[in-house]
Amino acid sequence: MKSAQRSRIANIGSEVTTKGYFGRAQQRAVRRKSPWNLLDLPVGFFCMALAGWAIVRGVWGLRNLLMPQQSRWLSAVFHSQVHQIAHIVFFVASLFACVPIGMLMSNVILWCIPAYRREADREAKSVWHASFLDAQKDLSLFALCIGIPAILASFAAALVLP
């Protein structure tokens, strides 16, 4: 399992660092001509917003659970003028964590639409890491590498907030 993840990270790393990456990325993007692709952005942004809201509420709820003597409503954070850096870390770290989680959610939602699935399968044929399963694996790895540390940073900042 770990060797498979390492080789996946190595493959992605070599793809990004090899000269001509942007040209190859443009070639991969050209294949996406279906009108069904117009659903990607609104559904993706909605899922990212939902994941961000859930992460912020969850981190703040856990903070209040662990520190009941300093339990506050989340709205009190917006009116506080102390620990400005902690405010920034609390919200920006949650923003970083919500991106891969929201993208995973939007892929699953869109995959449930049969016409979208057929079109995505047709466009992904013989393209490196373009299939649904590969995209989900890559996003899961991204969520593990970026999301978990970001949520931990957000939680650490929440502990500092009054």
Backbone bond lengths (Angstrom), bond angles and torsions (degrees), N, CA, C in turn:
res aa  C-N    CA-C-N  psi(-1)  N-CA   C-N-CA  omega(-1)  CA-C   N-CA-C  phi
1 M - - - 1.455 - - 1.529 110.59 -
2 K 1.345 116.91 -49.97 1.458 119.47 -178.65 1.518 111.47 -67.00
3 S 1.330 117.25 -37.13 1.464 119.40 178.86 1.524 110.15 -67.24
4 A 1.331 117.57 -34.33 1.466 120.53 177.37 1.525 110.16 -66.60
5 Q 1.336 116.73 -39.88 1.470 119.95 177.87 1.522 110.38 -66.96
6 R 1.333 117.14 -40.98 1.461 119.91 178.86 1.522 110.93 -62.54
7 S 1.341 116.47 -43.48 1.455 118.56 -180.00 1.523 110.78 -67.34
8 R 1.330 118.14 -34.36 1.461 121.81 176.37 1.525 109.99 -65.42
9 I 1.323 116.78 -44.13 1.471 120.64 177.27 1.518 109.75 -63.78
10 A 1.329 117.37 -41.78 1.462 120.81 179.20 1.523 110.99 -63.35
11 N 1.340 117.78 -41.72 1.465 121.08 178.00 1.524 111.58 -62.53
12 I 1.320 116.13 -45.34 1.468 119.78 179.73 1.518 109.94 -66.17
13 G 1.324 116.94 -42.46 1.464 120.69 178.79 1.511 112.60 -62.14
14 S 1.329 116.99 -42.73 1.471 119.28 179.78 1.525 110.78 -68.64
15 E 1.327 117.81 -34.56 1.466 120.72 177.59 1.530 110.58 -63.49
16 V 1.321 116.52 -42.99 1.473 120.73 -176.73 1.524 111.35 -73.82
17 T 1.324 117.52 -36.80 1.466 119.82 -174.60 1.521 114.13 -87.17
18 T 1.333 118.32 -14.43 1.462 121.34 -179.94 1.528 109.47 -72.65
19 K 1.319 115.13 140.12 1.465 120.48 -179.32 1.531 110.69 -58.05
20 G 1.314 116.31 139.11 1.459 122.08 179.55 1.512 113.92 91.40
21 Y 1.336 117.20 16.97 1.463 120.75 -177.56 1.528 111.70 -60.23
22 F 1.335 117.59 -44.54 1.460 120.02 -176.17 1.524 111.43 -65.75
23 G 1.319 117.86 -36.12 1.464 120.88 175.81 1.518 111.67 -63.73
24 R 1.348 116.39 -43.16 1.465 120.18 177.81 1.525 110.93 -66.16
25 A 1.320 116.61 -36.95 1.470 120.09 178.02 1.526 110.86 -65.27
26 Q 1.327 116.76 -39.37 1.464 119.75 177.45 1.528 110.75 -65.72
27 Q 1.325 117.48 -39.34 1.463 120.40 177.55 1.524 110.77 -62.43
28 R 1.334 116.91 -39.85 1.464 119.72 178.65 1.523 110.66 -67.86
29 A 1.327 117.45 -34.85 1.468 120.78 -178.79 1.522 112.21 -72.23
30 V 1.324 117.81 -28.59 1.466 121.46 -178.11 1.527 111.36 -62.62
31 R 1.314 118.45 -29.85 1.451 122.04 -176.64 1.527 112.37 -68.98
32 R 1.334 118.70 -16.47 1.463 121.82 -175.14 1.526 109.96 -88.61
33 K 1.311 116.47 85.56 1.462 121.87 -175.31 1.528 112.77 -110.13
34 S 1.298 118.55 -7.22 1.458 121.52 -174.74 1.534 111.50 -71.02
35 P 1.330 117.46 143.15 1.466 119.72 174.34 1.530 112.68 -64.65
36 W 1.334 116.93 -19.03 1.462 120.02 177.24 1.531 111.43 -64.57
37 N 1.311 116.98 -22.72 1.470 119.90 179.86 1.523 112.15 -68.68
38 L 1.324 117.34 -15.66 1.462 120.26 177.16 1.533 111.45 -66.83
39 L 1.314 116.90 -18.45 1.468 120.31 177.40 1.528 112.36 -76.40
40 D 1.313 117.78 -20.93 1.465 121.14 -174.68 1.527 112.55 -56.55
41 L 1.315 117.20 -50.97 1.466 119.95 -175.19 1.527 113.87 -66.72
42 P 1.341 119.80 -53.58 1.469 116.95 -178.02 1.523 113.32 -62.63
43 V 1.335 117.10 -41.42 1.460 119.32 179.29 1.530 109.72 -67.59
44 G 1.329 117.01 -40.52 1.461 120.53 178.90 1.516 112.59 -62.95
45 F 1.334 117.10 -45.95 1.471 119.62 179.41 1.530 111.54 -65.76
46 F 1.332 116.42 -38.63 1.465 119.11 177.65 1.526 110.76 -62.46
47 C 1.330 116.87 -45.04 1.470 120.58 -179.94 1.531 111.62 -66.34
48 M 1.343 116.71 -37.61 1.465 119.01 176.73 1.521 110.80 -64.95
49 A 1.334 117.38 -41.26 1.468 120.62 178.17 1.522 110.44 -64.07
50 L 1.315 116.98 -42.28 1.456 121.14 178.45 1.528 110.93 -63.73
51 A 1.327 116.88 -44.04 1.470 120.41 178.44 1.524 110.75 -65.09
52 G 1.332 117.31 -40.65 1.469 120.46 178.07 1.509 111.93 -62.63
53 W 1.340 115.75 -43.91 1.460 119.57 178.05 1.528 110.32 -61.17
54 A 1.343 116.90 -43.95 1.459 120.75 -179.51 1.530 111.65 -65.11
55 I 1.319 116.95 -39.25 1.471 119.98 179.44 1.523 110.47 -65.75
56 V 1.330 117.30 -47.20 1.475 120.54 -179.69 1.521 110.08 -61.68
57 R 1.333 117.19 -47.42 1.472 120.05 179.86 1.531 111.24 -64.58
58 G 1.325 116.96 -39.71 1.458 120.30 -179.69 1.522 112.64 -67.20
59 V 1.318 116.26 -44.06 1.473 120.26 178.71 1.530 109.94 -64.15
60 W 1.330 116.34 -42.99 1.468 119.65 -179.31 1.526 110.61 -67.83
61 G 1.326 117.99 -38.54 1.462 121.17 176.83 1.520 111.89 -63.85
62 L 1.335 116.98 -40.90 1.464 120.56 177.17 1.518 110.97 -65.44
63 R 1.329 116.76 -38.70 1.463 120.90 176.78 1.526 110.10 -61.21
64 N 1.329 117.40 -45.31 1.470 120.77 179.77 1.518 111.72 -67.12
65 L 1.328 116.85 -31.72 1.456 120.73 177.80 1.525 111.00 -68.93
66 L 1.328 116.95 -39.24 1.463 120.80 -178.56 1.528 112.78 -81.85
67 M 1.320 117.05 -22.22 1.472 121.18 -179.15 1.527 109.55 -127.36
68 P 1.347 117.70 67.65 1.475 119.17 -175.10 1.529 113.54 -64.19
69 Q 1.327 117.61 -25.88 1.458 120.04 179.62 1.526 111.61 -70.10
70 Q 1.334 118.00 -21.80 1.463 122.35 178.28 1.526 111.28 -115.72
71 S 1.318 116.36 27.73 1.454 120.73 -178.67 1.529 110.34 -65.33
72 R 1.324 116.57 130.82 1.467 122.87 -179.26 1.524 108.90 -138.14
73 W 1.319 115.52 159.00 1.453 120.90 170.11 1.518 108.22 -72.12
74 L 1.300 117.00 149.51 1.458 120.85 179.31 1.521 111.15 -61.45
75 S 1.318 118.00 -32.86 1.467 120.60 -179.67 1.528 111.97 -63.84
76 A 1.337 117.64 -22.16 1.464 120.28 178.27 1.524 111.52 -66.88
77 V 1.323 117.47 -23.26 1.465 121.19 179.02 1.526 110.23 -63.97
78 F 1.323 116.64 -36.92 1.465 120.63 -177.42 1.524 112.41 -69.31
79 H 1.326 117.31 -23.91 1.461 120.94 -178.11 1.520 113.19 -96.47
80 S 1.318 117.21 -6.43 1.461 121.59 -178.49 1.527 110.03 -80.60
81 Q 1.312 116.15 140.68 1.464 121.53 179.83 1.526 112.72 -109.50
82 V 1.323 118.14 4.52 1.465 120.79 179.85 1.527 109.58 -100.52
83 H 1.318 115.49 153.81 1.467 122.91 177.40 1.528 111.91 55.98
84 Q 1.312 116.89 57.42 1.464 121.09 -177.92 1.532 112.38 -60.57
85 I 1.326 117.35 -36.32 1.466 120.14 178.95 1.520 110.19 -64.64
86 A 1.319 117.51 -38.25 1.464 120.66 179.10 1.528 110.75 -63.91
87 H 1.334 117.61 -36.03 1.463 120.77 175.93 1.530 110.14 -60.58
88 I 1.319 115.11 -46.98 1.461 120.42 -177.88 1.526 110.19 -63.32
89 V 1.323 117.19 -47.07 1.470 120.65 -179.25 1.530 110.21 -63.27
90 F 1.321 116.90 -41.33 1.464 121.35 -178.92 1.528 111.19 -57.67
91 F 1.321 117.19 -47.66 1.460 120.17 -175.93 1.530 113.20 -84.17
92 V 1.326 118.60 -38.93 1.465 120.23 -177.96 1.531 110.82 -70.62
93 A 1.307 117.49 -38.98 1.466 119.62 177.22 1.525 110.45 -63.16
94 S 1.322 116.79 -38.45 1.469 119.75 176.28 1.520 110.92 -65.12
95 L 1.320 116.51 -35.09 1.465 121.20 177.26 1.524 110.79 -63.34
96 F 1.325 117.16 -44.04 1.464 120.46 177.83 1.525 111.05 -64.49
97 A 1.316 117.41 -38.13 1.461 120.60 -178.04 1.525 111.81 -71.31
98 C 1.330 117.67 -30.40 1.465 119.31 -175.17 1.523 113.14 -76.56
99 V 1.319 118.79 -20.01 1.467 120.50 -176.34 1.531 112.28 -63.36
100 P 1.336 120.59 -57.49 1.473 117.65 -178.99 1.526 113.03 -66.73
101 I 1.320 117.17 -33.82 1.461 119.83 -179.89 1.525 110.19 -67.22
102 G 1.328 116.75 -44.00 1.461 120.58 177.51 1.516 112.52 -64.68
103 M 1.328 117.09 -36.87 1.465 120.16 178.14 1.531 111.04 -68.07
104 L 1.321 117.36 -39.01 1.466 120.55 175.36 1.528 110.31 -60.65
105 M 1.332 116.11 -45.95 1.459 120.52 179.85 1.528 111.40 -62.29
106 S 1.326 117.33 -44.50 1.465 119.70 -177.83 1.525 111.08 -66.63
107 N 1.326 117.61 -36.66 1.469 119.71 176.59 1.524 111.27 -61.37
108 V 1.317 116.65 -42.48 1.466 120.07 -179.84 1.528 110.20 -66.55
109 I 1.327 116.97 -43.95 1.473 120.35 179.86 1.524 110.57 -61.19
110 L 1.330 116.70 -47.68 1.460 119.73 -178.79 1.519 111.90 -68.42
111 W 1.318 117.48 -30.56 1.452 121.02 -179.60 1.528 110.95 -68.02
112 C 1.316 116.76 -21.43 1.471 120.44 178.69 1.527 112.53 -75.33
113 I 1.324 118.37 -9.22 1.460 122.41 177.03 1.528 107.15 -91.25
114 P 1.331 118.00 112.96 1.471 120.01 -174.10 1.530 114.33 -57.87
115 A 1.322 118.02 -41.62 1.475 119.86 -178.99 1.532 110.71 -65.62
116 Y 1.324 116.61 -39.88 1.468 120.63 177.19 1.525 109.87 -62.84
117 R 1.343 116.42 -43.71 1.460 121.35 -178.42 1.526 111.02 -61.71
118 R 1.349 117.10 -45.32 1.462 120.17 179.00 1.522 111.29 -60.07
119 E 1.331 116.03 -45.29 1.464 120.32 -178.41 1.529 110.79 -66.65
120 A 1.326 117.40 -41.25 1.468 121.16 179.19 1.529 110.84 -64.95
121 D 1.316 116.99 -40.45 1.467 119.89 177.11 1.523 111.36 -62.93
122 R 1.324 116.52 -41.67 1.466 120.34 179.70 1.524 110.64 -64.12
123 E 1.338 117.23 -41.95 1.464 120.90 -179.07 1.521 112.39 -72.16
124 A 1.325 117.82 -25.63 1.462 121.47 -175.41 1.524 113.75 -88.59
125 K 1.320 117.15 -6.66 1.469 119.26 -178.05 1.520 110.81 -59.47
126 S 1.294 115.09 132.06 1.474 125.00 177.14 1.525 113.47 56.74
127 V 1.317 118.22 28.71 1.463 122.13 175.19 1.523 107.38 -116.29
128 W 1.324 115.98 131.62 1.458 122.74 -176.19 1.530 110.86 -61.50
129 H 1.314 117.71 124.78 1.466 125.94 175.19 1.525 113.18 58.45
130 A 1.315 118.09 32.08 1.468 120.41 -179.33 1.521 112.62 -104.32
131 S 1.317 118.40 -9.52 1.457 119.71 -179.36 1.524 110.01 -72.63
132 F 1.326 115.37 162.25 1.457 120.70 -179.65 1.522 111.38 -59.22
133 L 1.322 116.73 -46.32 1.460 121.03 -177.88 1.530 111.26 -63.71
134 D 1.323 117.36 -43.56 1.469 120.07 178.38 1.526 111.25 -64.83
135 A 1.322 116.62 -41.01 1.470 119.96 178.92 1.523 110.60 -62.95
136 Q 1.326 116.76 -42.54 1.460 119.93 179.53 1.533 111.31 -65.88
137 K 1.336 116.88 -38.97 1.467 119.76 177.53 1.524 110.91 -64.21
138 D 1.330 116.27 -44.24 1.466 119.77 180.00 1.526 111.35 -65.33
139 L 1.330 116.81 -41.61 1.462 119.90 178.36 1.525 111.56 -67.39
140 S 1.314 116.98 -35.49 1.468 120.11 177.06 1.516 110.97 -64.57
141 L 1.315 115.92 -41.96 1.461 120.45 177.28 1.531 110.25 -64.06
142 F 1.328 116.19 -41.53 1.464 121.96 176.74 1.525 110.34 -61.77
143 A 1.326 117.02 -41.71 1.462 121.06 179.10 1.528 111.11 -64.66
144 L 1.324 116.60 -38.54 1.467 119.38 178.65 1.522 111.76 -68.89
145 C 1.334 116.36 -43.21 1.468 120.47 -175.14 1.533 112.76 -77.23
146 I 1.311 117.51 -31.92 1.464 120.96 -177.03 1.525 111.38 -107.64
147 G 1.318 117.21 -44.02 1.458 121.26 -173.21 1.512 114.48 -65.25
148 I 1.315 117.34 -48.36 1.466 119.81 -177.05 1.527 111.98 -64.58
149 P 1.340 119.95 -48.20 1.469 117.83 176.25 1.537 112.72 -62.05
150 A 1.322 117.07 -34.35 1.465 119.58 179.49 1.529 110.77 -67.60
151 I 1.326 117.20 -40.88 1.467 119.68 177.80 1.523 110.35 -65.42
152 L 1.323 117.44 -39.28 1.472 120.23 177.00 1.529 111.46 -64.19
153 A 1.331 117.19 -39.85 1.467 120.27 176.62 1.520 110.60 -65.37
154 S 1.314 117.29 -40.07 1.452 121.20 177.58 1.529 110.85 -63.23
155 F 1.327 116.38 -41.16 1.459 119.96 178.45 1.523 111.32 -65.72
156 A 1.342 116.85 -41.65 1.467 120.14 178.32 1.534 110.30 -61.71
157 A 1.318 117.00 -40.53 1.464 120.02 177.53 1.514 111.42 -67.07
158 A 1.329 117.19 -36.57 1.475 120.45 179.09 1.517 110.87 -64.91
159 L 1.332 117.10 -32.97 1.475 119.55 178.70 1.516 111.73 -66.78
160 V 1.322 117.37 -27.86 1.467 121.70 -178.37 1.523 111.02 -81.17
161 L 1.328 115.86 -29.34 1.472 119.12 -176.64 1.517 111.12 -65.31
162 P 1.326 116.38 145.53 1.481 119.53 -178.71 1.527 112.54 -74.09
